[in-house]
Amino acid sequence: MTIPAEAEIVIEGFIDTTRVEPEGPFGESHGHIALEEYNMPMRITAITRRKKAVVPSYISQVAPSESSVIKRVAYEPLFLRHLRDENNIKGVKKVSLHEPLTGLLRVTVITCEAGMPRTEIWRALYSAAFFKGDCSKICIAVNDDIDVDNADALFWAMSYRTNPIHDFQTLAHRGQGHGPKREHDGEEDSSVLIDATMKSPMPPLALPGKDYMERAKDIWDELGLPKLNVQKPWHGYSLGAWHQVWDEAGRRAATGDYLENGRISATLTQDGLKPETKLDPDTGKPFAK
């Protein structure tokens, strides 16, 4: 037999296609034990190796693991190319596959540009769901202010940027793909598609602005306190529904001139309005109906 010149170890043998024997149970990337199954055994006839052979390998276990890290580097660009280039969905900025426990194959997150047409968002969700048969049981579209590796941020987007009756769709007749074995064969799976992008301008994230938080971090470091583990989102930012007069009020409050804010509010007093009537900050009057 010809041995490949680059090989470290070559194992030769015969696989008997007429007989099977039990293998497993062993751990799998989907986070469950693969139960015992019958598979074809191999009878080894020869092992050829270098004098100091190196066995390149990686650990595949409950994700994240070495195998899922390697696959993620390959899979995510494939999804992005399929959606953005092959399907011409230009608003897709990146595709992320959730790794911990789910092992890349169950949750797909598509980051979309702000203002991307709703039809394009749904084209992206459908295209991702059908791109790879064992992936994308749950497909979520978000905007780029959402940290796709932060499950809390994903739940935040799904909680406040979706109306389930309009923004959730299900797809039937999907195969099970890679996952824990069930008690019976032939069971179908399905997918859920979620548009968790912003549908209109929203109020900002309720944290101090970036300048204030960066200054606070500098003071923290100057005091020699333990190193901060900063996680997104760590400062407030605009999501469209914001007015300059509020920035000005914030600066006054931060410099100690908060009483001036109270005096300005007092000049905007209105009679005969119901509580929680919406105010137009630019005019100082109620929004016109």
C-alpha positions in Angstrom: 0.0 0.0 0.0 1.3 3.5 -0.8 1.6 5.6 2.3 0.9 9.4 2.1 4.2 11.3 2.6 2.7 13.8 5.0 1.1 11.2 7.2 2.1 10.8 10.9 0.3 7.5 11.4 -1.5 5.2 9.0 -3.9 2.6 10.2 -4.9 -0.2 7.7 -7.7 -2.7 8.0 -10.9 -4.1 6.8 -14.5 -3.0 7.7 -16.9 -5.9 7.8 -20.1 -4.7 6.2 -22.0 -7.9 7.3 -21.5 -7.5 11.1 -22.0 -4.8 13.7 -21.1 -4.4 17.3 -22.1 -1.9 20.1 -20.2 1.4 20.4 -20.6 4.1 23.0 -22.1 5.6 25.0 -20.0 8.8 24.7 -20.4 12.5 24.9 -21.6 14.6 22.0 -21.4 18.3 21.0 -25.2 18.7 21.5 -24.6 18.4 25.3 -26.1 14.9 25.7 -24.6 11.4 25.8 -24.9 9.5 22.5 -26.5 6.3 23.6 -25.2 2.9 22.5 -25.7 1.9 18.8 -24.6 -0.9 16.6 -21.9 0.0 14.0 -19.5 -1.8 11.7 -16.2 -2.8 13.4 -12.8 -2.5 11.8 -10.2 -5.3 11.9 -6.7 -3.7 12.0 -4.1 -5.3 9.8 -1.2 -2.9 10.0 -0.1 0.4 11.7 2.6 2.5 10.1 4.0 5.6 11.8 6.9 8.0 12.0 9.5 7.4 14.7 8.2 10.4 16.7 4.7 10.5 15.4 2.5 13.5 16.3 -1.2 12.8 16.5 -3.1 16.0 15.7 -6.5 15.9 17.3 -9.1 18.1 19.1 -11.5 17.6 21.9 -15.2 17.4 21.0 -17.5 17.7 24.0 -20.2 19.8 25.5 -19.8 23.1 23.6 -17.9 25.3 23.6 -15.1 22.9 22.8 -12.2 22.8 20.4 -14.3 21.3 17.6 -17.1 23.9 17.9 -14.5 26.7 17.9 -13.0 25.4 14.7 -16.4 24.8 13.0 -17.6 28.3 14.0 -14.8 30.0 12.2 -15.8 28.1 9.0 -19.6 28.0 9.3 -20.3 31.7 10.0 -18.6 33.0 6.9 -20.5 30.4 4.8 -23.8 31.5 6.1 -22.9 35.2 5.5 -21.8 34.5 2.0 -25.0 32.6 1.3 -27.3 35.3 2.5 -25.4 38.5 1.4 -23.7 37.4 -1.8 -25.6 34.4 -3.2 -29.1 35.6 -2.2 -28.2 39.3 -2.6 -29.6 40.3 0.8 -27.4 43.4 1.2 -28.6 44.5 4.7 -27.1 41.4 6.4 -24.0 42.5 8.3 -23.0 39.2 9.9 -24.3 35.8 10.9 -23.5 34.3 14.3 -24.1 30.7 15.4 -24.8 30.2 19.2 -22.1 27.9 20.6 -22.4 27.1 24.3 -24.4 23.9 24.8 -26.2 24.2 21.5 -23.0 23.5 19.5 -23.6 25.9 16.6 -26.4 23.8 15.1 -29.6 25.1 16.8 -29.6 28.9 17.1 -28.7 31.2 14.3 -28.6 35.0 14.8 -28.6 37.4 11.8 -27.4 41.0 12.4 -29.2 43.4 10.1 -28.7 47.0 9.2 -31.0 49.6 10.8 -33.9 50.3 8.5 -33.5 47.1 6.5 -36.8 46.4 4.7 -39.1 43.9 6.5 -39.2 41.8 3.3 -35.4 41.5 3.3 -35.3 40.5 6.9 -37.7 37.7 6.3 -35.8 36.6 3.2 -32.7 36.4 5.4 -34.5 34.4 8.0 -35.9 31.9 5.5 -32.6 31.6 3.7 -30.7 30.9 6.9 -33.3 28.3 8.0 -32.9 26.3 4.8 -29.2 26.7 4.2 -27.9 23.8 6.2 -30.3 21.0 7.2 -29.0 20.4 10.7 -28.7 24.1 11.7 -31.1 27.0 12.5 -33.9 25.4 14.5 -34.2 28.9 16.0 -33.4 31.9 13.7 -33.3 35.4 15.2 -32.8 38.7 13.3 -31.4 41.6 15.4 -29.9 45.0 14.9 -26.2 45.6 15.4 -26.5 47.2 18.8 -27.3 43.7 20.2 -24.4 41.6 21.4 -25.2 38.3 19.7 -23.0 36.4 22.2 -25.0 37.8 25.1 -28.1 35.7 25.7 -29.5 38.5 28.0 -29.3 41.0 25.1 -31.0 38.5 22.8 -33.9 38.1 25.3 -34.1 41.9 25.6 -34.5 42.3 21.9 -37.1 39.5 21.7 -39.0 41.0 24.7 -39.3 44.6 23.5 -38.8 44.5 19.7 -41.2 41.8 18.7 -45.0 41.4 18.5 -45.2 37.6 18.4 -48.3 37.5 16.2 -46.4 39.4 13.5 -42.8 38.7 14.2 -42.7 34.9 14.9 -43.2 32.3 12.2 -42.8 28.5 12.3 -41.6 26.1 9.6 -42.8 22.5 9.7 -41.3 19.3 8.2 -37.7 19.8 9.3 -35.4 16.9 10.0 -34.0 16.3 13.4 -30.4 16.7 12.4 -27.6 16.3 14.9 -29.0 15.8 18.3 -29.8 13.4 21.1 -31.4 10.2 19.9 -35.1 9.8 20.5 -37.0 6.7 21.5 -38.5 6.3 18.0 -37.4 7.1 14.5 -39.0 9.3 11.9 -40.0 12.1 14.3 -40.1 15.5 12.5 -38.7 18.8 13.9 -39.6 22.4 13.0 -38.0 25.8 13.0 -39.0 29.2 14.5 -38.1 32.4 12.8 -38.0 35.6 14.9 -37.7 39.2 13.7 -36.3 41.0 16.8 -35.2 44.1 14.9 -36.5 47.6 15.8 -39.6 48.5 13.8 -39.4 52.2 14.7 -37.3 54.5 16.8 -37.1 53.6 20.5 -36.0 55.3 23.7 -32.2 55.0 24.5 -30.7 52.4 26.7 -31.1 53.6 30.3 -27.5 53.9 31.3 -25.2 57.0 31.5 -23.7 58.0 28.2 -20.3 56.7 27.0 -18.4 59.8 28.1 -19.6 59.5 31.7 -19.0 55.8 31.8 -15.5 56.1 30.4 -14.6 58.8 33.0 -16.0 56.5 35.7 -13.8 53.7 34.5 -10.7 56.0 34.5 -11.5 57.0 38.1 -11.9 53.3 39.0 -8.5 52.5 37.6 -6.8 55.5 39.2 -8.0 54.2 42.6 -6.4 50.9 42.0 -9.6 48.9 42.4 -9.9 45.4 41.0 -9.9 45.2 37.2 -13.3 45.7 35.6 -14.9 43.0 33.4 -16.8 45.4 31.1 -19.7 43.7 29.2 -22.0 45.1 26.6 -24.1 47.1 27.0 -22.0 49.2 29.4 -23.2 52.7 28.4 -26.3 54.4 27.2 -26.8 55.1 23.5 -29.5 56.5 21.2 -32.0 54.3 19.5 -33.7 57.1 17.6 -36.3 58.4 20.0 -34.3 61.2 21.6 -34.2 65.0 21.6 -31.4 67.6 22.1 -33.3 69.3 24.9 -32.8 66.1 27.0 -29.1 66.2 26.4 -29.0 69.8 27.6 -31.1 68.9 30.7 -28.7 66.0 31.4 -25.6 68.3 31.2 -27.3 70.8 33.6 -28.0 68.0 36.1 -24.5 66.6 35.8 -22.9 70.0 36.6 -25.2 70.6 39.6 -27.6 72.9 37.9 -30.6 70.6 38.4 -32.8 73.4 39.8 -32.8 75.1 36.4 -34.3 71.9 35.0 -37.1 72.2 37.6 -37.7 75.8 36.7 -37.9 75.0 33.0 -40.4 72.2 33.7 -42.5 74.6 35.8 -42.9 76.9 32.8 -44.4 74.0 30.8 -47.3 73.4 33.2 -50.6 72.6 31.4 -54.1 72.6 32.7 -56.8 70.0 31.8 -54.5 67.3 30.5 -54.8 63.7 31.5 -51.7 62.2 33.3 -49.2 60.5 31.0 -50.2 62.6 28.0 -47.2 62.6 25.6 -45.1 65.7 25.5 -43.3 67.0 22.4 -40.0 68.1 23.8 -39.2 70.4 20.8 -42.3 72.5 21.3 -42.9 72.1 25.0 -46.5 71.2 24.2 -48.6 68.0 24.0 -48.2 66.0 20.8 -50.8 67.0 18.2 -53.3 64.2 17.6 
